[in-house]
């Protein structure tokens, strides 16, 4: 599976939990990416996996995932103002 994990207020809410989740998912053959509405000019320095920046566009229009983990799921399908 390809798993998209939000960064701000999701990963950052409990990095230890998510690092354990990421390792477990990878050990089982899954791929995890951080998918953020940030612009590339707002880099995430401490991400444990590759980051996809959507530049305020709806996440699902930029990245295709099997599973989305996001504290604000509306941003998966709509652009941010």
N, C-alpha and C positions, 0 to 999 in steps of 0.2 A: 504494500500500500504506500501511497504517497500522502504524507500528512503535512498539512500547513498549520503552523503554530504562530499565532499572533505574538508580538513582542511586548508592546506597551500595555501594562495592566493585565497581562496574561502571563507571559514568561517572567516579567519583572515582579509579579506578585509573589512568586515562590521559585526562584531559580534552582534551588536544590531539588525540589520536586520535579521540575521540568528537565533538568539535566539527567536525573535518574530515568525519567520517562524516555527521553531521547536515546539514552544508551540501551535501554531495554528494547525499544522499537528497532534500533539498528541491529542489535544482537539477533533479533528475529527476522532480519532481512528487509525491514521497512526503511523508507527514506523519510527524513523529517527536514523541512525547510522553515525558516522564519519568513513569514510574509507580512510585510508592514506597509501601511499607507504612507509612510515617510517618503520624502524625496531622497535620492542618492546623496544630495548635499547635506542631509541630516543623518550621517552614518551611525550605525549601531556598532560600537567598538567591541562589545563583549559577547557577541553571539557565539554560541557553541556549534552552530551549523551555518551553512550558506544562507544569505539573506536575499530575499526578493523585495525590491522597492517598487511600489505601484504608483508613486507620485500622485497620491490622492485619488486615483482611479479605483473603481470597484475591483476588489481583489480577484474575483472569479474571472474577470475579463483579461487579466494579466497572467494568471497562474491557474493551472488545472490540478486540483487535488482530489483525492478520494475521501479524505476526512479533513474538516476544518475545525480548529480549536481557537475560539475567539471570544473575548469578553463582550464584544459588540458585533454580533453576527450580521447586523444590517449592512455593515461596510463590506461584507463579502460580495454583495450584489448591487450596491449603489456607490456612486462617487461621493467624495467629501467636498463640501463647498470650499 
